[in-house]
């Protein structure tokens, strides 16, 4: 499989490293390592698939070109579009040309995320009452200094897309009735700290995301009928711990199971292998998750910007 890396920033360098000997070249308008400046300049017979690590604005146009020529595409999240109709068209183009269009959410391959999904789907927790997540990093200054990242709804589509996708990974179809609880632009032009929530359906949800956590961190707490489940940190920031507590009735200290991992981040390689499996299996393109995320983020983004600007 010959993989073309389009966009050679932070993510592109990671994807190129994972592709290894399968990397067929680099496309980037400015990077000195690039073999081509524009993907349309690359001979179509020089590659089979693309790792698209590109800004949001040109995504639809570039993907339409690639999928229209039967090239499989892994595109970095979120799959930005101006409308649901654009995503529907992309899906149709991919299916017509038997091309895979896969949006990368590498956290789905985080070991404790998989462990949480399995616990939730086992039914052992019983009725799940609430889920809250916090995702923070300290990249506010880097984002502010970027030529294209400090704009729009800022941290909301960046980290919020991961959190919203994680909810669907764990719980399947959930309500899209989210609201902005708070939004601030403490250091950046675009919002750099946002809290959103959903009180419709089950579980009730609260998601907090920030660029102002000077020590990168992730936490999750799930409260349920038969116990609780928790994640502290990710492999890339390890150690990372998964905790499952089983409820004692009528009350009392619950028995607790902890699993702590200290390892390198496995998600990039696992996701790369998953992408190649999709290609091998000729799985039809399915952008339903991207369309749900586009709708929810679209509803929230305008409000987040308005609230942050009013501070």
N, C-alpha and C positions, 0 to 999 in steps of 0.2 A: 504494500500500500504506500503510495507516494503522497506525502502530506506537504502542502504548501502553507507556510505561515504568513498570514496577511495581517500586518500590524506588529511592529517589533518593539513595543513598550514593555512594561513590567510583565504583563500577562503573556505577551508574545514570546518573551525570552523563556518563561517557564514552559510554555507549550512546545517550543523548539527543543528544549533540553529533553523533555519527555519523549518527543518523537524520535530523537536520536538519529539512527541511520536511515529512518524512513522520511526524514525531512528532505523535501525536494527543492527547497529554496525559500527565500524571504522576500516579501513585498512590503515596502515602507517608503513613504514620500521623502523622508529625511535621514533615516538611519544609515550610517556608512556601511554597515554589514549587508544591506539589502542588495539582492540581485536584480530587482525590478522596482520601479517607482509606482507603477499602477498595475493592478491585477489584470487589466485588459491587455497589457503588454506581454503577459506570460503565455507561451504557446499552450493550447488546450491539451496537447498530447504529452505535456511535461509533468502532469500531476493528475491524481485521482480524487483527492479530497482536500479540504481547506480547513485550517484552524484559524478562524476569523476573530482577531483580537483588536477590534476597531471601535472608534467612538460611535455613539448612538445614531447621530444624524445620518450618516451614509449607509447604515446597515441594510435597509430595505432594498435600496438600489443595487448594492453590491451583491446581496444574496440573490436577488432576482436574476442577475447576470450569471452567477455561478450555478444556481439550481436549474436555470434555463438551459445551461450547457451540460446538464447531467452530473455536476460535481457535488459530492457529498460535503456538507458543511457542519462543523461544530462552531457555534457562535457564542461569544461571551455574553453573559446576562447583563441587563435584561434585553430581550428582543424588542427594541424600541420601534414603534410605528406611530403614524399619525392617526390611524383608525383601525378598527377591527377588520374592516374590508381589506386593508393592505395585508394583514396577516392571513386572512382567508385566501387572498390571491397567492401569497407565497406558498401556502400549503398546497394549493391546487397546482402550481408550477412544479413543486417538488414531486408530487404524486405523478403528474403527467410524465415526468422525466425519470421516474424511479430513483430519485435522489433522496438521501437522508438529510433532514434539517433538524439538528439537535441543539437546543439551547443549554449551555453549560451551567449547571448549578453543582459545583464540585462538592459542596458540603453534604449532599445526599450520600456521599461515599465515606463520610467521617464515621469511624467505628461506633462511637456512642450515639450518633444519629440513627444508625441502623439498629442498634440495640434498643433505642427508644421506640422506633417504629414497630419492632417486633413485640415489645412489651405492650404497647397500645393495642395492636391488632390481635394480641392473644386474648384480650378481654379480662385479663387478670386484675387490672385496676378497677374494673367495674365502671360505673358511670363517672365520666371525667368532668369535673366541675370547672376548673380554670387552668389556663396555660399562660405563663408569662415568660418572655425572653428578653435578654439584654445582649446587644452586640455592640461592642465599642472598640475603636482603635484610635491611635493618636496622630492621624494623618491630616489634621486640619490645615497645617501650614503647607504641606505638599499639595493639597487640593487647591488652596488659595493661590499658589504660585503656578498652577497648571493653566495652560492656554485654553483648555476646553472643559475641565472638570467642575470648576466652581461656578455653576450656573443652574438654572431651573430649580428643581426641588431638592438639589444637593444630596444629602445623606439618605433621603427617603428612597429614591429608586436604586441607589448604590447598595446600601446594606439592607434596606427594607425589602428589596426584592428577594434577597436570600431568606429573610425571616418568613415572608409570606409563602415562598415556595416550600420552606420546611414544614409549615403548617399542613400543606396539602400532601406532602410526603408522609407525614405521620397520621393525619386524620382523614385524608381523602377530600371529598367535596365539603366545603364549609361555606358559611354565609359570606357574601361580599359587602355586608353592611358595616364597613369600618368607618371610624371617625378620627379626626385629629384631636388628640388630647392636649398636646403642646407642641410648639415648633419655635425654635430660636436660631438666630444667626449670631452667635456670640463672637466669632472671630472671622467668619467668612461672609461673602456676599450672599451665597445661597444658604439655606438652612443646614446647620451642622449638628443639631441635636433635635430629634423628633420622637414623640411618643404617640402611638396610635392604638386604638382598641376596638373591639367588637363585642357588644353585649347581646347580640342576637344568636340564637341557637346554642349548641353545646359542642365544645367547651366555650366559656367566656375567655376572651383573649386580650392580652396587653403586650405590646411590642415596643421596646425602647432601643433606639439606635443613635450612635454619636460618633463624631470624629475627635472628641475631646477626652477620650480615655487614654491617658498617657501610657498606661500599661495595657496593651491589647488584651481584651477579655471577652468571654462569652459565658452566659449562664442561662439555664432554663429550669423552671419549676413547674411541675404538673401536680395538681391537687385533685384527688379522686376519691371515690367511695371506699375503696379497699386499701388505700395507701397513697404514697406520693412517689414521684420519680424526679431526679435532678441530674443536670449536667453542669460541670464546672470546667470551663476552658475547652480548647480545641487542641488537637495533636500538634499543630504548628506553633502553638504557644505553650505547650505542655508544662507540667503533667496535666492530663485531663482525667476527670473522675466522673463515673456514673454511679449514682446512688439510688437504690430502690428500698423504700421503707414500707413494710406491711403493717396495716392498721391493727391495733389491739382494741378490742371492745370490752367494756364500754369506754375505757381510756387507759392510757399507759404508754410507756416508752416502747416504740415499735422495734422489732428485729430489723436489722439493716444489712444490706448487701452492698459492698463497694467494689467497683472495678476501676483501677487506676492504670492508665497507659502512659508510658514515656517512650515516644518513638517519633521518627520523622513523619511529616505529613504524607499519608499514603493516597490522598484523594485525587491528585492530578494524574498519577499513573493508572489508578483504578478507573477514573472517568475516561481516560484515553482508550483503555481496553474496552470499556462499555461502548464507546462510539464505534470502534472497529467491529464489535459484535453486531451492532445495529446494521452496519453496512453489510456484513456477511449474511445476516438473516433477511436482508431486504425489507426491513420493517417500514410500513407506509408512514409518511410524515404525519405527525399529529401535533398541531400547535394549540390545542385546547387550553393547556396550562398557560401558555404565553398570552392567549386571548383573555383569560381570567385575570392574569396579573396586569395586563394593559388596562383593563377596565377598573380594577381596584386602585392601581397607582394613579391612573388618570383622575379618578374621583378625589383622591387625597392630595395630589400634588398642588393643585391650584389653591386649595385651602391652606396647606402648609406654608406656601410662599406668602400668602396674604397674612396669616397669623404671625409669621416671623417678621415681616416688614412692619407690622403694627407695634412691635415691641419697642 
